[in-house]
Amino acid sequence: MKRYMFLILALALTISACPLFAQPDAKEIIRRADQHMRGETNITEMHMQVVRPDYTREIGMKSWQKGASYALIYITEPARDKGTTFLKRGNEVWNYIPSVEKVIKLPPSMMMQSWMGSDFTNDDLVKESSIVNDYSHELVGEETIDGRDCWVVSMIPNPDAAVVWGKVKMWVTKEHDMQLKIEFYDEDMELVNVMNATDVKTLGGRMLPTHWEMVPQDKDGHKTIMIYNNAEFNTNLNDNIFTEQYMKRVRP
């Protein structure tokens, strides 16, 4: 009898120590997902489609990003917008307009305006990195999307966080830490936008969704599609790239 009791106790201790039964940390899931998408640095080439009921607008761009604070976006097409550049440093954004050779700092009143006529806002450029530090995180479930098992994490903004959304929900794959779906809620917990990510490919040595769709929930026939064509991660980027002076002379 004593031997059986010892075996039962040993089995119970083994099961309790098994990592399969450990509850994953919600913030760590989001941190890994953010790092997987961003890297220490990244250089990406993208194509954006702004879809409206009566037209579709095509925009090409290239971006450079370093950490959570620095980003530069250069518009490559269409011809009338080529050379338009956006610079992010911390929580500030500048826009260079080549037709008038002028750099404009975007005031806070413009942060919620549409970026390049899309369903993204200027604020999205600034607040993209806040999902890790400006929210509290809770693991609320597990779901399968396109055959990939995902953690579902709910994020509520911290009391002192200067964020737009009242809640964000994110679906992150258990393998490769990919973001496959994001829901954005307002302060009244009404669903505003849904982002879906599909068409997983290897870019820059990482498994990543390459087709992202932002769909407003209150505007029929409206959506913005972002397609990633190329990506490089963890290359050396000089801080001089992220300056107003460089905005005027950047050439991809």
N, C-alpha and C positions, 0 to 999 in steps of 0.2 A: 504493500500500500504506500509506504513512504517513497518507493522508487517511482510509482505512478504519479504521486503528487509532485515529485521533483520534475518529472517530464512535462506535466501540465504547466507548472510554473515557468519552466524554461521556454516552452512554446509560447506562452502568453507574453513573456518578455521579448521574444524574437519578433512576434507580430507587432507589438507596440513600438519597436525600434525600426521597423521596416519603413523605408522612405516612401513606399507606395501609399501608405496611409497618412503620411504627413500632409498637413494643410499648406499649400503654397502661399507665399506672401504676396498679397495683391500689388503692393507698391513695387516689389521686385519684378513681378510680371510686366508691369508697365515700363519700368526702367529698362529692362532687357529689350522690350519691343521698340522703345524709343531709340536705344543705342543701335539696334539691328538696322533700323531704317536710316539712321543718321551717320553712324560711325564717328570717329574723332574729327574727320573731315570728309567731305564728299564733293564730287563734281558730277553733275547730271545734265543730260540733254532730254528735253521733254517737248511734247506736243499737246496743246490744249484745244479742246473744242467746246465752244460756248453754244449750247443748243437752246433755241427758242422756238415757239410755235411756228413762226414765219421765216426763220433764217438760222443759219449755223455759221459761226465765226471761227476761223482757224488761227491759232497763234503758236509760233515756235519760240523756244527759249533755251537758254543755257544758264545753269546756276552753279555757284561756288558757295560752300558753307563750311564754317569752322566752329565746332562746338555748338553751344546753344545761343550764342550771342551775335555771331557774325554771319551775314549772308549777302550775296550779290546776285541779282537776276538780270540777265541781258536778253532783250527781245530780239530774235533773229528774223522773224517774219510775222505779218506781211510787210511788204516794202515800206509802207507809210509809217509803220511803227518801229522799223528796224533801228537799233541803237538806243531805244528807250531803256533806261536802266533803273533798277530799284536797289537801294542799299539799306541793310538793317544792321544797326549797331546797338546792342542792348535792347531797349524798348523804344528806340527811335527809328524812323524810316525816312529816307530821302528818295526823291525821284528826279532823274536827269532826263530832260526833254531835248533831244538833239536839234529839232527844228528851230528852237529859239536859243539853243546853247545855254540852258539855264538849269540850275539845281534848285529844287524846291523841297523844303522840309515839310512833311505832312503834319498838320496840327492834330491834336486829339479829336477835334470835331469831325475829321475825315476818316477816322479809323474804322468806322462801321460802314463806309461807302464801299461799293463794289470795286474789286480789283480787276482792272482791264475788262470791265463789262461782264465778269463771270459771276458765279455764285459763291466765290470766295470774297472775303473782305480784306481791306488793308490791315485790319487787326489780326487776321489769320497769319500774316507774315510775321507779326511781332510776337504773338502769343503761342506760336506753334510749340515752343519748348516747355510750356508751363504744365503739361500733363503730369510730370513727375513731382514737381515741387509745390505747385499751387493748389493741389487737390488732396483730399483724403480718399483712400482707396479701399474698396470692399469687394471681395470675391463673391459674386452672387449666383454663379452657376457654371455649367459646362454645356456646350452645344457643339454640333457638327455642322460645318459649312463647307460645301463642295467636297465632302469626304474627308475633311481635315478636322480633327478634334481641337476644340478651342476652350480656353478659359474665358469667362464673361466677367468683366470687372466694371463696377459702377464707381464713378468719381464725382464727389461733391466738393465744391470749392471751399477752401479754408476761409474763415471769417475775414481775414485781412487781405485776401487775394484779390487783385484787380483783374478779374476775368469776366468774360461776357456771359458764359453759359451757367445755368443753374444746376445742370447735371450733364455728364458725359458718360456714355456706356461704350466699352470697347471689347471686341472679340479678338483674342490673340491666340494664335495656334500654339499648341503644346510643343510642337516640333518646329524649329527654326524661328520662333518668336515673331511671326508675321502678323501684322494688323490686317484683318480681313473685313471688319465692319466697325463703323463708329456711328453712334447716335448722339445728336446734340439737342439738349432740352433748354427751354428758357426758364426764367425764375419762377414761373407758374407750373413748371414741370410738363409743359406742352412740348411735344416733339416738333422740332423746327427743321432740321436737316438730317439726312442719312447719307453716309459715305460707305460705298461698297467697293471692295478691292478684289480683283480677279486676275486671271491670266498670269499665273505664277511662272517666272523664268529665273534663270541665273544671270544676275547682273553684277559685275565687279566681284565675282566670287561668292555672292550671297543669293539665297533664294528669296525673291521678292515679288509681290504682286506688281504688275506693270500697267494695269488698267484700273484707274480709280474714277468713280462716279460720285459727284456730290449732287444730291437731289433734294431741292426744297420741298417740304411737305404741303405747302399752301399755294404752290404755283404750278398748275397743270402744264405739261409740255416744256418745263424748264429743267435743265440739268447742265452740269459742267463735267467734261471728261478730261482727265489728265493721263496721258500715256507716256511712260518712261521708256525711252529708246536706248539709253546708255547710262552707265554709272560707274564711277571709280570711287574707292573708299580709302581713307587713311593715307592719302598722298600729302606731300609737304605743301602747305599753302602759306605764303607770306602775308603777314598782317597788312602790308601796304596795299593788298588787293581791296581791302574793305575800307576805302577812303573816298571822300568826295572827289579828290583829284583823279583817282583811277577810274571813277565812273565815266569821266569825260573821254577817256582814251582806251577803254577796254575793247579788245578785238579778239573774239573767240578763235 
